[in-house]
Structure formats: structure tokens, C-alpha cells
Amino acid sequence: MSSTAFFRSRWVERLPHVTELPGGGLPEGFRASGVAAGIKESGAPDVGLMVCDALEATSAARFTNSGTQAPPVLLCRERCRLDAVRAVVVNAGNANAATGRMGFENAAKMQGAGALVARVREDQVAVASTGVIGVPLPMGKVNKGIVAAAHALSADGDVAFSDAIQTTDAFEKRVRLSIELPSGTVKLSAQAKGAGMISPGFATLLCFVQTDALLSAETCDLLLGVCVKRSFERVSVDGQLSTNDMVLLQASGQSGVRIEPETEDELRFGEAIDALMRQLSLLVVADGEGARRVGRVVVHGGEPDAVDRVARAVANSPLVKTALYGGDPNWGRIVQAVGAAMPGTAPLAVDVLIEGVKVCAGSAQVSHDAEAVAEAVKRDEVEYEIFLPGEGAETEVYFSDLGHEYITINADYTT
């Protein structure tokens, strides 16, 4: 994925009604900002604020399914009108996770400060934090950052906002799109962060999406849910499920273009959000800490549960991931991961293809062009296809490789 264009992966369809817009800028009705509050020792931006000025804004959200959810996630679930979020307050450098009752109170203080500066109700403010786990949030710095961010709000503040939500990210994950619909043109923008602690149980990242389309809360929720399942729920960097993360979709309605259910407008708009989220999820995988390559594993078979188990086992296998890192066509590691996901005493007939070349049939090697496969696995994107017994089920997972830099980054993360 060496291209600088947003839609750069061969696994994301280019849609003729979707145009990427250069530079910064948010859909009508939104303002954003990002400032440095001193939470990060580096002095980099670490507090972001996103505000929707439309009184009748609609929204939808999805959260990590971790059993140790952080206070910001718990607060949003318990105290937010998730169908009508108008402001988001985000801090980076500190996850406010595993911080107990004090952490929940600090998240509530962030929510209150966000409501004050955005001039909205507290239950219309979502809160998100990302960074080191188990360290109390420095509320003095956070509060000063929220005030400074309020003074810096602007219609093109998405660039600063994107900077402020990053932690170990090597590059920004941000886009502006124009969507041509039968009923008119709408804008769509998004900002995401994520490079480590990414597991296919959910997004395990932060992602904020804005549009000036007019959507009902029900349509927001439907579209977000469907698209998250096809994108952020199908990625893995290290198989580690985060405590904090969320995806939020906000609609201002300021374009005046209404997206009615079961119409061509909804279909095309849904296609745009789907492509956006799939590409964002692939950028997260490509930014996997120290990663060189992105892999895609597609599994076919007769049982949905089995194909899902196998896809996740392959994507999370250190042996498969290190082979991907080294550009090594070691398909035996794939067979091993399949067997580990489906233990039993009866032999399992498995077919494996690498970049469309069958290298294994019935769990045994077959004659193939080994030199062509060896070259194919050195590309930026590598596809593995697995066939289990039976037909009717299929799934996919996108994953990063695993190399030396991942260990360096995570060994030194708090020191």
C-alpha cells in the first residue's frame, strides 16, 4: 500500500460516485481542533475536540467488547445519548483505563468540560482516551487542553484533531470524501488512530466519522453496525483486545440531503461508508507497530464458526505473521494454524492458495511455481486462501506481519 491516495488497497473497491477531497475540512455543521496539553512527554498534540453545531444531529456508536472496559467507554455507555452525540472530547497519551472509580469520575469531568465549551448537554458529549493503561489521568492538563481546544475550533480543524488522537501511529488516518447520490451531494470525513493492541474482536482503535447527510438515528445505527462488522471487526495486528476503543458516526443533516431507508441513496451512501471503513481498517493494519506487509486470509468451508476460528487463528499466528514479515512462503505454518484451530483425531483435508497459486491440497504439498510464490509474498499485500471441508460459509481477516520493531516499540513503551 505505497500509494499516498486514501483508497490505496487492492482489496477496497473504487466507487465511481465517491471522490477523495484534498487537504483538511469537515462536512457542513462540524468544527474540530487539536492542541498540546502536556499529557504526552513529547509535547505533541494530545487533546482533541469535535463539535457538531446542528441541533438535531444524529449519531451511532460501537465500543470494544473487552471485559475490562475503560472508564471512558463505560461512561459513554451509561451516560450518553448515543443516538444524538454532538461533541467528542479525546485525549491521547493516557488511556484512563484500570483506574477505578477515580477514572470514571475523571471521564465524567471530561464530559462536563466538553459540554460547557461545546454548549450542549452532558449526555450529548462522548469521551475517549488512548495511551498508557493504569495511570491516573492528569485532569489539570486535560481541562486546560479542553479550554484551549474550544478556542481553536474551526471547520478545517480535522487535521489538528487527527494529530491529537494518535499514540504510536506512524502516519495519520484521515480522509475527506464527496459522495454523489441521486438526491444530491453529501460530504463524509473520518479520523482514526490505531497501530497496536488490535484484535479482530472489534475495532480496538478510535475512529470518528462525520457527514452532513440527513440520517435518522436508526439509519445511522444500521449503517455503522453493518460497516463495522465488515471492517474493524475483521482486522488484527497482535491479537490483543484493547480496553478503550470506539467508533462513532455523527450526522449533521446540514446538506439537506435526506437518506431514506431502502433507497438508492441509502445503498450508495452505505457503500461509501463501507469503503471508507474498510480502507481505514487496512491502514490500521498497515501501521501495525513495525509492520512491513498486510495479509488477507480468506477461509471457505461448511461451518461459519469453523471458518471464523480458522481465519482468526491464521491471522494471529506468530509463525504466520513472522513468515509474512520475512517474505517467506512457508505455507506449512498456515496448515499448522488451521489444525490448532480445529483439533481432532480425524485427518483434516485442507487446501491452501497463496496469491491464487495452490500450494497445498488435502493437507499435502502439490506441484506449483515456487519461484512465483516466493516473489508474490514479498509484495506489500499478500493474500492467503484456505478451503476447509464443506461449502456455504466464508469469512476474511486482515492482519499485519510481526517483526523486530514491534518488540522494540512495546518493550520500551512506558520506559
C-alpha positions as CSV (number, residue, x, y, z in Angstrom):
1,M,0.0,0.0,0.0
2,S,2.6,2.5,-1.1
3,S,0.3,5.0,-2.8
4,T,-0.5,8.3,-1.0
5,A,-4.1,8.2,-2.1
6,F,-6.5,7.2,0.6
7,F,-8.1,4.3,-1.3
8,R,-4.8,2.5,-1.9
9,S,-5.6,-1.2,-1.2
10,R,-6.5,-3.6,-4.0
11,W,-9.0,-5.1,-1.5
12,V,-11.2,-2.0,-1.4
13,E,-13.5,-1.3,-4.3
14,R,-13.2,2.1,-6.0
15,L,-16.6,3.6,-6.3
16,P,-17.5,5.9,-9.2
17,H,-19.7,8.1,-7.0
18,V,-17.1,8.7,-4.4
19,T,-14.4,11.4,-4.8
20,E,-11.5,11.9,-2.4
21,L,-11.1,15.6,-1.5
22,P,-7.6,17.0,-0.8
23,G,-6.5,18.9,2.3
24,G,-8.4,19.5,5.5
25,G,-12.0,20.3,6.1
26,L,-15.1,18.9,7.7
27,P,-18.7,18.4,6.4
28,E,-21.0,21.3,7.0
29,G,-22.1,21.7,10.6
30,F,-18.8,20.4,12.2
31,R,-15.8,22.1,13.8
32,A,-12.8,20.5,15.3
33,S,-9.4,21.2,16.9
34,G,-6.4,19.5,18.5
35,V,-3.9,21.0,21.0
36,A,-0.9,20.1,23.1
37,A,-1.9,20.0,26.8
38,G,1.3,18.3,28.1
39,I,-0.1,14.8,28.6
40,K,2.4,13.4,26.2
41,E,6.0,13.9,27.4
42,S,7.0,14.6,23.7
43,G,4.9,17.8,23.7
44,A,2.9,16.6,20.7
45,P,-0.9,17.4,20.4
46,D,-2.9,15.2,22.8
47,V,-6.3,16.8,23.3
48,G,-8.9,16.8,20.5
49,L,-12.4,18.3,20.3
50,M,-15.0,17.6,17.7
51,V,-18.3,19.6,17.8
52,C,-21.4,19.3,15.7
53,D,-23.4,22.6,15.7
54,A,-26.6,21.1,14.3
55,L,-29.3,21.0,17.0
56,E,-30.9,17.8,15.5
57,A,-27.7,15.9,14.9
58,T,-27.9,12.1,15.0
59,S,-25.3,9.5,15.8
60,A,-24.4,5.9,16.5
61,A,-21.5,4.2,18.3
62,R,-19.8,0.9,18.7
63,F,-17.4,0.0,21.5
64,T,-14.7,-2.6,22.4
65,N,-16.1,-5.8,23.9
66,S,-13.3,-6.2,26.3
67,G,-14.2,-7.5,29.8
68,T,-12.0,-4.7,31.3
69,Q,-13.5,-1.7,29.6
70,A,-12.0,1.6,30.5
71,P,-14.0,4.4,32.3
72,P,-14.5,6.5,29.1
73,V,-16.2,3.5,27.4
74,L,-18.3,2.8,30.5
75,L,-19.3,6.5,30.8
76,C,-20.4,6.7,27.2
77,R,-22.5,3.6,27.5
78,E,-24.1,4.7,30.8
79,R,-24.4,8.4,30.4
80,C,-24.5,9.3,26.7
81,R,-27.4,9.6,24.3
82,L,-25.6,7.6,21.7
83,D,-28.2,8.5,19.1
84,A,-27.6,12.2,19.5
85,V,-24.0,12.9,20.3
86,R,-23.0,16.4,19.4
87,A,-19.5,16.7,20.8
88,V,-16.5,14.4,21.4
89,V,-13.6,15.0,23.7
90,V,-10.5,12.9,23.2
91,N,-7.2,12.7,25.0
92,A,-4.1,10.7,23.9
93,G,-1.1,9.7,26.0
94,N,-3.2,8.2,28.8
95,A,-5.9,5.6,28.4
96,N,-7.6,6.3,31.7
97,A,-8.0,2.5,31.9
98,A,-7.7,0.3,35.0
99,T,-8.1,3.5,37.1
100,G,-11.2,2.5,39.2
101,R,-13.7,4.9,40.5
102,M,-11.4,7.9,40.1
103,G,-11.1,7.1,36.4
104,F,-14.8,7.1,36.0
105,E,-15.1,10.5,37.8
106,N,-12.3,11.9,35.6
107,A,-14.1,10.7,32.5
108,A,-17.3,12.5,33.8
109,K,-15.3,15.6,34.4
110,M,-14.1,15.5,30.8
111,Q,-17.7,15.1,29.7
112,G,-18.8,18.0,31.8
113,A,-16.0,20.3,30.5
114,G,-16.8,19.2,26.9
115,A,-20.4,20.1,27.4
116,L,-19.5,23.5,28.8
117,V,-17.3,24.5,25.9
118,A,-19.4,23.0,23.2
119,R,-22.6,24.4,24.8
120,V,-24.5,21.2,24.7
121,R,-26.0,18.8,27.2
122,E,-23.6,16.5,29.0
123,D,-25.4,13.4,27.7
124,Q,-24.6,14.6,24.2
125,V,-20.8,14.5,24.8
126,A,-18.8,11.4,24.1
127,V,-15.4,10.9,25.8
128,A,-12.5,8.8,24.6
129,S,-9.0,8.2,25.9
130,T,-6.0,6.3,24.5
131,G,-2.5,5.7,25.7
132,V,-0.9,4.0,28.7
133,I,-3.1,1.8,30.9
134,G,-3.2,2.0,34.7
135,V,-2.0,5.6,35.2
136,P,-4.4,8.3,36.6
137,L,-5.5,11.0,34.1
138,P,-3.8,14.3,34.8
139,M,-7.0,16.3,34.9
140,G,-5.3,19.7,35.3
141,K,-3.7,19.3,31.9
142,V,-6.8,17.7,30.4
143,N,-9.1,20.6,31.5
144,K,-6.7,23.2,30.2
145,G,-6.4,21.4,26.9
146,I,-10.2,21.2,26.5
147,V,-10.4,25.0,27.0
148,A,-7.6,25.6,24.6
149,A,-9.2,23.3,22.1
150,A,-12.5,25.1,22.3
151,H,-10.8,28.4,21.4
152,A,-9.1,26.7,18.4
153,L,-12.3,25.1,16.9
154,S,-12.5,25.5,13.1
155,A,-14.2,24.0,10.1
156,D,-10.8,22.7,8.9
157,G,-9.7,21.5,12.3
158,D,-9.8,17.8,11.4
159,V,-6.1,17.8,10.6
160,A,-5.2,19.0,14.1
161,F,-7.8,16.7,15.6
162,S,-6.3,13.8,13.8
163,D,-2.9,14.6,15.1
164,A,-4.2,14.9,18.7
165,I,-5.7,11.4,18.9
166,Q,-2.6,9.5,17.8
167,T,-0.3,7.4,20.0
168,T,2.2,5.0,18.4
169,D,0.8,5.7,14.9
170,A,3.4,6.2,12.2
171,F,1.1,8.2,9.9
172,E,-2.3,9.8,10.1
173,K,-5.5,8.0,9.1
174,R,-7.8,10.8,7.8
175,V,-10.0,11.3,4.8
176,R,-12.5,13.7,3.2
177,L,-14.9,12.4,0.6
178,S,-17.6,13.8,-1.7
179,I,-20.5,11.4,-2.3
180,E,-22.8,11.8,-5.3
181,L,-26.2,10.5,-4.5
182,P,-29.4,10.5,-6.6
183,S,-30.8,13.1,-4.3
184,G,-27.7,15.3,-4.1
185,T,-24.1,15.6,-3.0
186,V,-23.0,14.9,0.6
187,K,-19.7,15.1,2.4
188,L,-18.1,12.4,4.5
189,S,-15.0,12.7,6.7
190,A,-13.2,10.4,9.2
191,Q,-10.2,10.4,11.5
192,A,-8.8,7.2,13.1
193,K,-5.9,6.1,15.2
194,G,-4.5,2.7,15.9
195,A,-1.3,0.7,15.4
196,G,-1.0,-1.8,18.3
197,M,-3.3,-3.7,20.6
198,I,-5.5,-4.5,17.6
199,S,-7.6,-7.7,17.7
200,P,-10.4,-8.9,15.4
201,G,-12.9,-8.9,18.3
202,F,-13.7,-5.3,17.5
203,A,-12.2,-2.1,16.2
204,T,-9.7,-1.7,19.1
205,L,-8.9,1.8,17.9
206,L,-10.6,5.2,17.9
207,C,-12.5,6.2,14.8
208,F,-14.7,9.3,14.3
209,V,-16.8,9.7,11.2
210,Q,-18.8,12.8,10.2
211,T,-21.3,13.5,7.5
212,D,-23.6,16.4,6.5
213,A,-26.2,13.9,5.2
214,L,-29.6,13.9,6.9
215,L,-29.9,10.5,8.6
216,S,-32.3,9.1,11.2
217,A,-30.7,7.7,14.3
218,E,-31.9,4.3,13.2
219,T,-30.2,4.6,9.8
220,C,-27.0,5.8,11.5
221,D,-27.0,2.7,13.7
222,L,-27.8,0.3,11.0
223,L,-25.1,1.6,8.6
224,L,-22.5,1.8,11.3
225,G,-23.2,-1.7,12.6
226,V,-23.0,-3.3,9.2
227,C,-19.9,-1.5,8.1
228,V,-18.0,-2.1,11.4
229,K,-18.6,-5.9,11.0
230,R,-17.0,-5.8,7.6
231,S,-14.0,-3.6,8.6
232,F,-12.9,-3.1,12.1
233,E,-14.1,-6.4,13.3
234,R,-12.0,-8.2,10.7
235,V,-8.5,-6.9,11.5
236,S,-5.7,-8.0,13.7
237,V,-2.2,-6.6,14.4
238,D,-1.3,-8.5,17.5
239,G,-4.4,-10.3,18.7
240,Q,-4.6,-8.1,21.8
241,L,-8.1,-6.6,22.6
242,S,-8.0,-3.0,23.8
243,T,-9.8,-1.7,26.8
244,N,-10.8,1.7,25.4
245,D,-11.8,1.9,21.9
246,M,-14.8,3.1,19.9
247,V,-16.2,4.0,16.5
248,L,-18.6,7.0,16.3
249,L,-20.7,8.2,13.4
250,Q,-22.3,11.7,13.5
251,A,-24.7,13.2,11.0
252,S,-25.4,17.0,11.0
253,G,-28.0,16.9,8.2
254,Q,-26.8,20.3,7.1
255,S,-26.6,19.3,3.4
256,G,-30.3,18.9,3.3
257,V,-30.0,15.6,1.5
258,R,-32.1,13.1,3.4
259,I,-31.1,9.4,3.3
260,E,-34.3,7.4,3.3
261,P,-34.3,3.7,4.3
262,E,-34.2,1.2,1.5
263,T,-33.5,3.7,-1.3
264,E,-30.7,4.1,-3.8
265,D,-29.4,7.0,-1.7
266,E,-29.0,4.6,1.3
267,L,-27.3,2.0,-0.8
268,R,-24.8,4.3,-2.3
269,F,-24.1,6.2,0.9
270,G,-23.7,2.8,2.7
271,E,-21.2,1.7,0.0
272,A,-19.2,4.9,0.7
273,I,-19.1,4.4,4.4
274,D,-18.2,0.7,3.9
275,A,-15.3,1.5,1.6
276,L,-14.1,4.3,3.9
277,M,-14.1,2.0,7.0
278,R,-12.5,-0.9,5.2
279,Q,-9.7,1.3,4.0
280,L,-9.2,2.8,7.4
281,S,-9.1,-0.6,9.0
282,L,-6.4,-1.6,6.4
283,L,-4.4,1.5,7.2
284,V,-4.5,0.5,10.9
285,V,-3.2,-2.9,10.0
286,A,-0.5,-1.4,7.6
287,D,0.6,0.8,10.5
288,G,0.9,-2.2,12.8
289,E,3.8,-1.4,15.0
290,G,6.9,-2.1,12.9
291,A,4.9,-3.8,10.2
292,R,6.2,-4.3,6.6
293,R,3.2,-6.1,5.0
294,V,-0.5,-6.7,5.2
295,G,-2.0,-10.1,4.8
296,R,-5.5,-11.1,4.0
297,V,-6.8,-14.6,4.9
298,V,-10.0,-15.8,3.2
299,V,-11.5,-19.1,4.5
300,H,-14.2,-21.2,2.9
301,G,-16.0,-24.1,4.3
302,G,-19.2,-25.6,5.5
303,E,-19.5,-24.2,9.1
304,P,-19.5,-20.4,9.8
305,D,-18.0,-20.9,13.3
306,A,-15.2,-23.1,11.9
307,V,-14.2,-20.7,9.1
308,D,-14.1,-17.8,11.6
309,R,-12.0,-19.7,14.1
310,V,-9.5,-20.7,11.4
311,A,-9.3,-17.2,9.9
312,R,-8.5,-15.7,13.3
313,A,-6.0,-18.4,14.2
314,V,-4.1,-17.8,11.0
315,A,-4.2,-14.0,11.3
316,N,-3.0,-14.2,15.0
317,S,-0.3,-16.9,14.5
318,P,3.2,-15.6,15.3
319,L,4.6,-18.2,12.9
320,V,2.4,-17.0,10.0
321,K,3.0,-13.3,10.9
322,T,6.8,-13.6,11.1
323,A,6.8,-15.5,7.7
324,L,4.8,-12.6,6.2
325,Y,7.3,-10.2,7.7
326,G,10.2,-12.1,6.1
327,G,8.5,-12.6,2.8
328,D,8.7,-16.3,3.4
329,P,6.2,-18.6,1.5
330,N,6.1,-21.1,4.4
331,W,2.6,-22.5,3.9
332,G,3.2,-25.2,6.4
333,R,2.7,-22.6,9.1
334,I,-0.8,-21.9,7.7
335,V,-1.7,-25.6,7.9
336,Q,-0.4,-25.8,11.4
337,A,-2.6,-22.8,12.4
338,V,-5.6,-24.4,10.8
339,G,-5.1,-27.6,12.7
340,A,-4.6,-25.8,16.0
341,A,-8.0,-24.0,15.5
342,M,-9.7,-27.3,14.6
343,P,-8.3,-30.0,16.9
344,G,-9.4,-33.6,16.5
345,T,-8.2,-37.2,15.8
346,A,-9.5,-37.4,12.2
347,P,-7.3,-36.1,9.4
348,L,-8.5,-32.7,8.1
349,A,-8.3,-32.1,4.3
350,V,-7.1,-28.5,3.8
351,D,-6.3,-26.7,0.6
352,V,-4.1,-23.5,0.7
353,L,-3.6,-20.9,-2.0
354,I,-1.1,-18.1,-1.8
355,E,-1.8,-15.2,-4.2
356,G,-4.0,-17.6,-6.2
357,V,-1.5,-20.4,-6.5
358,K,-2.4,-23.7,-4.9
359,V,0.5,-24.8,-2.8
360,C,-1.4,-27.4,-0.7
361,A,-4.3,-29.8,-1.5
362,G,-5.8,-32.2,1.1
363,S,-3.1,-31.0,3.6
364,A,-0.3,-32.2,1.3
365,Q,2.1,-30.3,-1.0
366,V,1.2,-30.0,-4.7
367,S,3.4,-29.1,-7.6
368,H,3.5,-25.3,-8.1
369,D,5.7,-22.5,-9.3
370,A,7.6,-22.0,-6.1
371,E,9.6,-19.1,-7.5
372,A,6.5,-17.1,-8.4
373,V,5.0,-17.7,-5.0
374,A,8.3,-16.6,-3.3
375,E,8.1,-13.3,-5.3
376,A,4.4,-12.8,-4.5
377,V,4.9,-12.9,-0.8
378,K,7.4,-10.0,-0.9
379,R,4.6,-7.6,-2.0
380,D,3.1,-5.0,0.3
381,E,-0.2,-7.0,0.3
382,V,-0.3,-10.8,0.4
383,E,-3.5,-12.9,0.1
384,Y,-3.9,-16.4,1.5
385,E,-7.0,-18.6,0.7
386,I,-8.0,-21.6,2.7
387,F,-10.6,-24.3,1.8
388,L,-12.0,-26.5,4.6
389,P,-14.3,-29.4,4.0
390,G,-17.9,-28.4,3.0
391,E,-19.4,-25.4,1.3
392,G,-21.6,-22.4,2.2
393,A,-19.5,-20.4,4.7
394,E,-16.8,-17.8,4.0
395,T,-15.0,-15.1,6.0
396,E,-11.9,-12.9,5.9
397,V,-9.5,-11.3,8.3
398,Y,-6.8,-8.7,7.5
399,F,-3.6,-8.8,9.5
400,S,-0.2,-7.3,9.8
401,D,3.1,-9.1,10.0
402,L,5.3,-9.3,13.1
403,G,8.8,-8.1,13.2
404,H,11.7,-6.8,15.3
405,E,10.3,-3.3,15.6
406,Y,7.1,-4.5,17.3
407,I,9.1,-5.9,20.2
408,T,11.2,-2.7,20.4
409,I,8.2,-0.4,20.5
410,N,6.3,-2.4,23.1
411,A,9.3,-3.3,25.3
412,D,10.1,0.4,25.7
413,Y,6.5,1.7,25.7
414,T,6.4,3.1,29.3
415,T,10.2,3.4,29.8
